[in-house]
């Protein structure tokens, strides 16, 4: 589409005050640019979205070990929690915006050792092999969002007033690990160590579901580590204990915006992409639970 160009001749005031050649200045206006400026004024911009009371913490308590079952050991880590109060400006168009939390796993080591027999490990093959930088940690339904209850708020435009709301999320680990070797028919407890080290990036994002425009509001990095030693010869209830650090490092709110990788926005999520491997001390590895 061609824009109309308007040339405006303006006589220089300096030339009018002083004798000599007459000078003119030329200004050029493209009508299409005027329309673009008008469109930009109606767009939601990062500087117009206010974020108050941003918080990101991990509970200051140790991981709790549960030895209630003769089949599995369970442990429950402290919670990672994030929250923020948002003031969204009026939305002048027929657009829908969603504001909330997106989370991705960026690193995972999860090993369960059974003496000198071998170990089982939960793995994310694409992440382990460096094929992707992150795997979505969505609930598996609300992609790309971590969840769809307290984690997100939807604003349907047009709106005439600012929208005020809070978005929050929490996350922790509460897995089960078999006392016996997972590929054995024996129930003899042989578990000797659990080691887990997992890192996440969490983004506070405003997403225009109509245009797919994405505005990053904040980026948070956090990590959860667990190290448990087990004496399988002891009676149930007194086999396992925490070693290493008792309390987790607190999350970091970055001063810069880190972009959301494509794999953090859609399928598969970490729960569906992970695979349980058995890696014996001798012999080839075996897939115990394949990815979904």
C-alpha positions in Angstrom: 0.0 0.0 0.0 1.4 3.4 -1.0 1.5 6.2 1.5 0.7 9.7 0.5 3.8 11.9 0.8 3.2 15.6 1.7 5.9 18.1 1.1 5.7 21.3 3.2 7.8 24.3 2.3 8.7 26.5 5.3 10.5 29.8 4.8 13.4 30.1 7.2 12.9 32.8 9.8 16.6 33.6 9.7 16.3 34.3 5.9 13.4 36.7 6.6 15.4 38.6 9.2 18.6 39.0 7.2 19.0 39.9 3.5 20.3 37.3 1.2 19.1 34.2 -0.6 15.8 32.8 0.5 16.1 29.4 2.2 13.4 26.8 2.6 13.3 23.7 4.8 11.5 20.6 3.6 9.5 18.2 5.9 8.2 14.9 4.6 5.3 13.1 6.2 4.2 9.6 5.1 0.5 9.1 5.9 1.2 5.4 6.5 3.6 6.3 9.3 0.9 8.5 11.0 -1.4 5.5 11.0 1.4 3.3 12.5 2.0 5.9 15.2 -1.7 5.9 16.0 -1.7 2.1 16.2 1.3 2.0 18.5 -0.4 4.4 21.0 -3.1 1.8 21.5 -0.7 -1.1 22.1 0.1 -2.4 25.6 3.8 -1.7 26.4 6.1 -3.1 29.0 6.5 0.3 30.8 2.7 0.5 31.2 2.4 -2.8 33.1 3.2 -2.2 36.8 4.6 -5.1 39.0 4.4 -4.6 42.7 5.6 -6.8 45.7 7.4 -9.3 43.5 8.6 -12.2 45.8 10.4 -15.4 45.1 11.4 -17.7 48.0 12.1 -21.3 49.0 10.7 -22.2 52.5 13.5 -22.2 55.1 13.0 -25.8 56.2 14.8 -29.1 55.4 13.5 -31.8 53.2 11.3 -34.3 55.1 12.0 -38.0 54.7 9.1 -40.5 55.0 9.7 -44.2 55.7 6.2 -45.4 56.1 6.1 -47.9 53.3 8.0 -51.2 53.0 8.0 -50.6 49.2 9.1 -47.0 48.7 10.9 -44.2 50.5 9.3 -40.8 50.0 10.7 -37.3 50.5 9.1 -33.9 50.5 11.2 -30.8 49.7 10.4 -27.3 50.8 8.3 -25.2 48.5 9.5 -22.7 45.9 7.0 -19.8 45.9 6.6 -16.8 43.7 4.0 -14.0 43.7 3.4 -10.5 42.3 0.7 -7.9 42.3 0.0 -6.6 38.8 -1.6 -3.4 37.5 -2.5 -3.9 33.8 -3.4 -0.7 31.9 -6.7 -0.3 30.1 -7.0 -2.5 27.0 -8.4 -0.4 24.1 -8.9 -3.2 21.6 -10.9 -6.4 21.4 -7.9 -8.4 22.6 -7.4 -11.0 25.3 -4.3 -10.8 27.6 -3.1 -13.5 30.0 -0.6 -12.6 32.7 1.1 -15.3 34.7 3.9 -17.7 35.4 5.8 -19.9 32.8 8.4 -22.3 34.2 11.0 -24.6 32.5 13.5 -27.1 33.8 17.0 -26.2 32.6 19.1 -28.9 34.3 18.3 -32.2 36.0 20.4 -34.9 37.8 18.3 -37.5 39.7 20.2 -40.6 40.7 19.1 -43.4 43.1 22.1 -45.7 43.9 21.8 -49.3 44.9 25.2 -50.2 46.4 27.6 -51.6 43.9 24.8 -53.1 41.7 23.9 -49.9 39.8 21.6 -46.9 39.9 18.3 -45.8 38.5 18.0 -42.3 37.1 15.2 -40.0 35.9 16.5 -38.2 32.8 15.4 -35.7 30.2 17.1 -37.0 27.1 16.8 -33.9 25.0 18.2 -31.7 27.8 20.9 -34.2 28.7 22.2 -34.4 25.1 22.1 -30.6 24.7 19.4 -30.7 22.0 17.3 -28.1 23.9 18.1 -25.4 26.5 14.9 -26.0 28.6 11.8 -28.3 28.9 8.4 -26.9 29.8 7.3 -27.5 33.4 3.7 -26.8 32.6 0.9 -28.8 34.3 0.5 -30.6 30.9 -2.8 -28.9 30.2 -2.4 -25.1 30.4 0.6 -24.6 28.0 2.6 -22.5 28.2 1.5 -21.6 31.8 2.6 -23.5 34.9 -1.0 -23.8 35.9 -4.4 -22.1 35.4 -5.7 -21.4 38.9 -3.7 -18.8 41.0 -0.9 -18.9 38.4 -2.7 -16.8 35.7 -5.3 -14.1 35.2 -7.1 -13.4 31.9 -8.2 -9.9 30.9 -10.6 -9.5 28.0 -10.6 -6.2 26.2 -11.6 -3.6 25.6 -11.4 -2.3 29.2 -11.8 1.3 30.3 -9.9 1.1 33.6 -6.7 -0.5 34.9 -7.0 -4.2 36.1 -5.4 -5.0 39.4 -4.8 -8.6 40.5 -2.2 -11.1 42.0 -0.6 -14.1 40.4 1.1 -16.7 42.5 2.6 -20.2 42.1 4.4 -22.9 44.2 6.4 -26.0 43.4 8.2 -28.8 45.2 9.3 -32.4 44.9 7.4 -35.3 46.5 8.6 -38.5 44.8 8.7 -42.2 45.7 11.9 -44.2 45.4 11.8 -48.0 45.6 13.8 -49.6 48.4 14.6 -52.6 46.1 16.3 -52.5 42.7 13.5 -51.4 40.3 14.2 -54.1 37.6 14.4 -56.9 40.2 11.6 -59.2 41.4 13.1 -59.2 44.8 11.8 -56.9 47.6 15.1 -56.8 49.4 16.0 -53.2 50.3 19.2 -52.3 48.6 18.9 -48.5 48.2 21.9 -46.6 49.5 21.8 -43.1 48.2 19.5 -40.5 46.6 21.0 -37.5 44.9 19.0 -34.9 43.1 20.0 -31.5 41.6 17.5 -29.6 39.5 17.4 -26.1 38.1 14.5 -24.0 36.8 13.8 -20.7 35.2 10.5 -19.0 36.0 9.1 -16.1 34.0 6.4 -13.6 34.8 4.8 -12.9 31.4 2.0 -11.0 29.8 0.8 -12.7 26.6 -1.6 -11.4 24.0 -3.5 -14.5 23.0 -4.9 -12.6 19.9 -1.6 -11.5 18.3 0.7 -13.9 20.3 2.8 -10.9 21.4 4.8 -11.7 24.6 5.9 -9.2 27.1 8.5 -10.4 29.7 8.0 -8.8 33.1 10.5 -10.7 35.3 12.9 -13.7 35.2 13.7 -15.9 38.2 16.3 -18.6 38.6 16.1 -21.3 41.3 17.5 -24.6 42.2 16.6 -27.6 44.4 19.1 -30.1 45.8 18.6 -33.2 47.8 21.2 -35.7 49.1 20.0 -38.6 51.2 22.1 -41.6 52.4 20.4 -44.9 53.2 21.5 -47.9 55.3 19.2 -50.6 54.0 20.3 -53.0 56.8 18.5 -50.8 59.4 14.8 -51.3 60.3 12.1 -49.4 58.4 11.8 -45.9 59.9 15.5 -45.4 60.7 17.3 -46.1 57.4 17.6 -42.7 55.7 19.0 -39.3 56.7 19.8 -36.0 55.0 23.4 -35.1 54.3 25.0 -32.0 52.9 23.1 -28.7 53.0 19.9 -28.8 55.0 18.4 -25.6 53.6 18.1 -24.5 49.9 19.6 -21.5 48.3 17.1 -18.7 47.8 15.9 -17.9 44.3 17.5 -15.1 42.2 15.4 -12.4 40.5 17.5 -11.4 37.5 18.1 -7.7 36.7 17.8 -8.5 33.0 15.1 -10.3 31.0 16.0 -13.7 29.8 14.1 -14.8 26.7 11.7 -17.8 27.0 13.1 -20.7 24.8 10.6 -22.2 22.3 10.6 -25.6 24.2 9.4 -23.8 27.4 6.2 -22.7 25.6 4.8 -26.0 24.5 4.7 -29.8 24.6 6.2 -32.0 25.9 6.4 -31.0 29.5 9.1 -32.3 31.8 6.8 -35.0 33.4 6.0 -36.4 29.9 9.5 -36.1 28.5 11.3 -37.8 31.4 12.5 -41.4 31.2 13.5 -43.7 34.1 16.7 -45.6 33.3 18.4 -48.5 35.0 22.2 -48.2 34.7 23.8 -51.3 36.1 27.4 -51.3 37.2 28.0 -54.0 34.6 26.0 -54.4 31.4 24.0 -52.1 29.1 21.5 -49.5 30.4 17.8 -50.4 30.4 14.7 -48.2 29.9 12.4 -48.9 32.9 9.7 -46.2 32.2 9.8 -44.6 28.7 8.7 -41.0 28.0 4.9 -40.5 27.4 
